[in-house]
């Protein structure tokens, strides 16, 4: 199975994920698969990664590591490791940024394996969205004894994403500027100049949007389908978006002048784009997005082909590890005794024993 899901596989994932579920304590794991981006964390990344691995072993976890900067290799190797394993006994821990998390999604989506995050990337948007500490030590503690939360994913032409799929200016930067920057940091000034030219000369495109209920056309210089509220750092491009509502939020940005474009960007920085002139918002379970001309697309900050795009919500498709709720709450005897049982999935606890809470910010 490649990183892009087949339609049959996607249908099976959506069917399994639709069962729903609430947050619950982690089962007692025996093994951890540590997915690490060897380039994450800068010069200190290797030292912090070794420290994380020592902490996991001290918690009596058998640690296996996947270290690759190639998304398809990460997904294939992780899928192979999980093939004969049990979600009761094995935890997947990603030590890196949002790109590394995205690389692991094709292997985790719809499987029930819990994903824990050690945020060693630059932006760490999903970690911020879930309330995972940005400190590696604190995040490791959460990975060991946090709670499990079930969240939605999106599918863009079959490729899963946790945060967003973007078309237009941001995707053009991801496709044309980032590759050169990643190959040689000495090109940083040239890449910055290229990005500046894109921002100042980028021409809007004509979009055709189709959902379950509406169909319309508009021009825009940026289109973002958001699964989460945050776009970068603490910037809330989609303030009303939630990771567990089964819906996706489409934001379109159209402007007639440079001043209006700047105003739209400022509205995003202030987490209040709704209602700003030229900004359009639509919420739906699925979108078909066509553009003239065809545009680059990015998912979770990584290049992902071009439009047209079929983008669909996958409700409850991923289990993630989040900090425990405070103050501590009782979850009932059955849930508190969850343990590792080799080769057998854990029986879902009765719904009445599970509390609905959505992570701490």
C-alpha positions in Angstrom: 0.0 0.0 0.0 1.4 3.4 -1.0 1.1 6.6 1.0 -1.9 7.5 -1.1 -4.9 5.3 -0.1 -6.9 3.4 -2.7 -10.6 4.2 -2.7 -11.5 0.8 -1.3 -9.1 1.2 1.5 -10.4 4.7 2.2 -14.0 3.4 2.3 -13.0 0.8 4.9 -11.2 3.4 7.0 -14.3 5.7 7.0 -16.5 2.8 8.0 -14.3 1.7 10.9 -13.7 5.3 12.1 -17.4 6.2 12.1 -18.0 4.0 15.2 -16.9 7.1 17.3 -15.6 7.1 20.8 -14.5 9.3 23.7 -11.2 10.0 25.5 -9.9 7.2 27.8 -6.7 6.3 29.6 -3.9 4.7 27.6 -3.7 0.9 27.8 -0.5 -0.4 29.4 1.9 -0.7 26.4 4.9 -2.9 26.2 6.4 -1.5 23.0 6.9 1.9 21.4 7.7 2.6 17.8 9.7 5.9 17.7 9.3 7.7 14.3 12.0 10.3 14.1 12.9 12.9 11.6 16.7 12.9 11.6 16.7 16.6 10.6 14.2 17.8 13.2 15.3 19.9 16.2 18.3 21.5 14.6 21.8 20.9 16.1 20.4 19.6 19.4 17.8 17.3 17.7 19.9 14.2 18.0 20.7 14.8 21.7 17.0 15.4 22.5 16.0 12.4 20.6 18.4 10.2 22.5 17.1 11.6 25.8 13.5 10.8 24.7 14.5 7.2 23.9 16.2 6.8 27.3 13.0 8.1 29.0 10.9 5.6 27.1 13.2 2.7 28.0 13.2 3.8 31.6 9.4 3.4 31.5 10.0 -0.3 30.5 9.0 0.2 26.9 10.8 -1.8 24.2 11.7 0.9 21.7 12.1 0.4 18.0 13.0 3.3 15.8 12.1 4.5 12.3 14.4 7.3 11.1 13.8 8.6 7.6 13.1 12.0 6.0 11.2 10.3 3.1 7.4 10.2 3.8 6.7 7.1 1.8 9.5 5.2 3.4 8.2 6.2 6.9 4.6 5.0 6.1 5.8 1.7 4.5 8.1 0.8 7.3 5.6 1.8 10.0 2.9 -0.2 8.3 5.1 -3.3 8.2 6.0 -3.0 11.9 2.3 -2.7 12.8 1.2 -5.5 10.6 1.2 -8.3 13.2 1.1 -6.1 16.2 -1.7 -5.1 18.6 -2.9 -1.6 19.4 -3.2 -2.7 23.0 0.5 -3.3 23.4 2.2 -0.9 21.0 2.3 2.9 21.0 3.5 5.0 18.0 5.5 8.1 19.0 6.5 10.7 16.5 9.4 12.8 17.4 9.5 15.6 14.9 7.2 18.2 13.4 3.9 18.3 11.5 5.6 16.9 8.3 6.8 13.8 10.2 3.4 13.3 11.7 1.8 13.6 8.3 4.2 10.9 6.9 3.0 8.5 9.6 -0.8 9.1 9.0 -1.3 6.6 6.1 -0.1 3.8 8.3 -2.1 4.8 11.4 -5.4 6.0 9.9 -8.3 3.8 11.0 -6.1 1.3 12.8 -6.7 2.1 16.5 -3.0 2.5 17.3 -2.4 5.6 19.5 -0.2 8.3 18.1 1.9 10.3 20.7 3.8 13.5 19.7 7.2 14.7 20.9 7.2 18.2 19.2 10.7 18.7 17.8 9.7 20.5 14.6 9.6 24.2 13.8 5.9 25.0 14.1 4.4 22.0 15.9 0.9 23.1 15.0 -0.9 19.8 15.8 0.9 19.6 19.2 -0.3 23.1 20.0 -3.8 22.2 18.8 -4.0 19.2 21.1 -2.4 20.9 24.1 0.7 18.7 24.0 3.6 20.4 25.8 6.3 21.8 23.6 8.9 20.8 26.1 10.3 17.4 25.1 10.5 16.0 28.6 6.9 17.0 29.4 5.7 15.7 26.0 7.4 12.3 26.7 5.6 12.0 30.0 2.3 12.6 28.1 3.3 9.9 25.6 3.9 7.4 28.4 0.8 8.1 30.6 -1.6 10.5 28.8 -5.1 9.9 27.6 -6.3 8.8 24.2 -8.5 11.1 22.1 -10.1 10.2 18.8 -9.9 13.0 16.2 -10.9 13.5 12.6 -8.6 13.5 9.6 -9.1 14.9 6.1 -8.4 13.2 2.8 -7.1 15.2 -0.1 -7.2 13.1 -3.2 -6.8 10.1 -0.9 -3.9 11.5 1.1 -4.6 12.0 4.8 -3.9 15.3 6.6 -4.5 16.4 10.2 -4.4 20.1 9.9 -5.2 21.6 6.4 -5.0 21.3 2.7 -4.0 24.5 0.9 -4.2 25.7 -2.7 -2.8 28.9 -4.1 -0.1 31.1 -2.7 0.9 28.9 0.3 1.2 25.8 -1.8 3.2 27.6 -4.4 5.7 28.6 -1.7 5.8 25.0 -0.5 6.4 23.6 -4.0 8.9 26.2 -5.3 10.7 27.8 -2.3 10.9 25.1 0.4 12.7 22.4 -1.8 15.6 24.8 -2.6 15.8 26.0 1.1 15.9 22.4 2.4 18.7 21.4 0.0 21.0 24.3 1.0 20.4 26.7 4.0 23.0 29.0 2.4 20.3 29.8 -0.2 18.0 31.3 2.5 18.3 34.9 1.2 17.6 33.8 -2.3 14.6 31.7 -1.1 13.3 34.7 0.9 13.5 36.9 -2.2 11.7 34.2 -4.3 8.9 34.0 -1.6 8.6 37.8 -1.6 8.2 37.9 -5.3 5.5 35.2 -5.1 3.6 37.1 -2.4 3.7 40.5 -4.3 3.0 39.1 -7.8 0.8 36.1 -7.2 -2.3 36.2 -9.4 -5.7 35.0 -8.1 -7.2 31.9 -9.8 -10.8 31.0 -10.6 -12.2 28.4 -8.2 -15.2 26.1 -8.7 -16.4 24.7 -5.4 -18.8 21.8 -5.0 -20.2 20.4 -1.7 -23.0 18.1 -0.8 -25.4 21.1 -0.9 -24.0 24.0 -2.9 -21.9 24.8 -6.0 -20.4 28.2 -6.7 -17.5 30.0 -8.4 -15.2 32.7 -7.1 -11.7 34.1 -7.6 -9.1 33.7 -4.8 -5.4 33.9 -4.2 -5.6 31.3 -1.4 -7.9 28.5 -0.5 -7.5 26.5 2.6 -9.6 23.4 3.8 -9.0 23.3 7.5 -9.5 20.3 9.9 -8.0 22.2 12.8 -8.3 25.9 13.9 -4.6 26.7 13.8 -2.7 27.4 10.5 0.8 28.1 11.9 2.2 28.8 15.4 -0.8 30.2 17.3 -2.5 31.7 14.2 -6.1 30.6 14.0 -7.1 30.8 10.3 -10.2 28.8 11.1 -11.3 29.8 14.6 -14.4 27.7 14.6 -12.9 24.5 13.2 -12.7 21.5 15.6 -10.8 18.2 15.3 -13.8 16.1 16.3 -16.9 17.6 14.6 -16.8 15.4 11.4 -16.6 18.5 9.3 -14.1 20.6 7.3 -13.9 24.4 7.0 -13.1 26.0 3.6 -11.6 29.5 3.7 -11.2 31.5 0.4 -9.3 34.7 0.2 -10.0 37.1 -2.7 -8.7 40.7 -2.9 -8.7 43.5 -5.4 -5.8 45.5 -4.0 -2.5 44.8 -2.2 -3.9 46.7 0.8 -6.9 44.3 1.0 -4.5 41.3 0.8 -2.5 42.7 3.7 -5.6 43.3 5.7 -6.7 39.7 5.2 -3.3 38.5 6.4 -3.6 40.7 9.5 -7.0 39.3 10.1 -5.5 35.8 10.1 -2.8 36.9 12.5 -5.5 38.2 14.8 -7.5 34.9 14.4 -10.5 36.9 13.1 -10.7 36.4 9.3 -14.5 35.8 9.3 -16.4 38.8 8.0 -13.3 40.6 6.5 -14.0 41.8 3.0 -13.1 39.3 0.3 -12.9 36.3 2.8 -15.4 33.5 2.3 -16.1 30.6 4.7 -18.0 27.4 4.1 -18.3 24.3 6.2 -19.1 20.8 4.8 -18.2 17.1 5.0 -16.6 17.1 1.5 -15.4 19.5 -1.2 -14.6 19.1 -4.8 -12.2 22.0 -5.7 -11.3 22.9 -9.3 -9.3 25.8 -10.4 -8.4 27.6 -13.6 -5.4 27.4 -14.0 -4.6 24.2 -12.1 -2.8 25.1 -8.8 -0.3 23.5 -6.5 -1.6 21.9 -3.4 -0.1 21.3 0.0 -1.2 19.2 3.0 0.1 19.9 6.5 2.9 22.0 4.9 4.1 19.3 2.4 3.7 19.3 -1.4 0.8 17.3 -2.5 0.2 17.6 -6.3 -2.2 19.9 -8.0 -5.9 20.7 -8.3 -8.5 19.4 -9.0 -8.9 18.0 -5.5 -11.5 15.8 -3.8 -11.3 16.6 -0.1 -13.3 14.6 2.4 -13.6 14.4 6.2 -12.7 11.1 7.9 -14.5 11.3 11.3 -12.7 9.7 14.2 -10.0 8.2 12.0 -7.0 8.7 14.3 -6.3 8.1 18.0 -3.9 10.6 19.5 -2.4 10.8 23.0 -3.2 14.1 24.9 -2.5 15.3 28.4 -4.8 14.1 31.1 -7.6 16.3 32.1 -7.2 18.4 35.2 -8.5 18.1 37.8 -8.3 14.3 37.6 -11.6 12.6 37.0 -12.9 9.1 37.7 -13.3 6.9 34.7 -14.9 3.9 36.2 -13.4 0.6 37.2 -13.5 -1.1 33.8 -11.6 1.7 32.1 -9.0 2.0 34.9 -8.0 -1.6 34.5 -7.1 -1.5 30.8 -4.0 -3.6 30.3 -2.1 -5.1 27.4 -3.5 -8.3 26.0 -1.3 -9.8 23.3 -3.1 -10.3 20.0 -6.5 -9.1 21.2 -8.1 -5.7 20.8 -9.3 -4.0 24.0 -13.0 -4.2 24.5 -14.4 -0.7 24.2 -15.6 0.5 27.7 -19.3 1.3 28.0 -20.1 4.8 26.8 -21.3 5.8 30.3 -17.8 5.2 31.7 -16.2 7.6 29.2 -16.0 11.4 29.7 -16.2 13.8 26.9 -13.3 16.3 27.1 -11.3 17.8 24.4 -7.7 18.2 25.6 -6.2 21.0 27.6 -4.9 24.2 25.8 
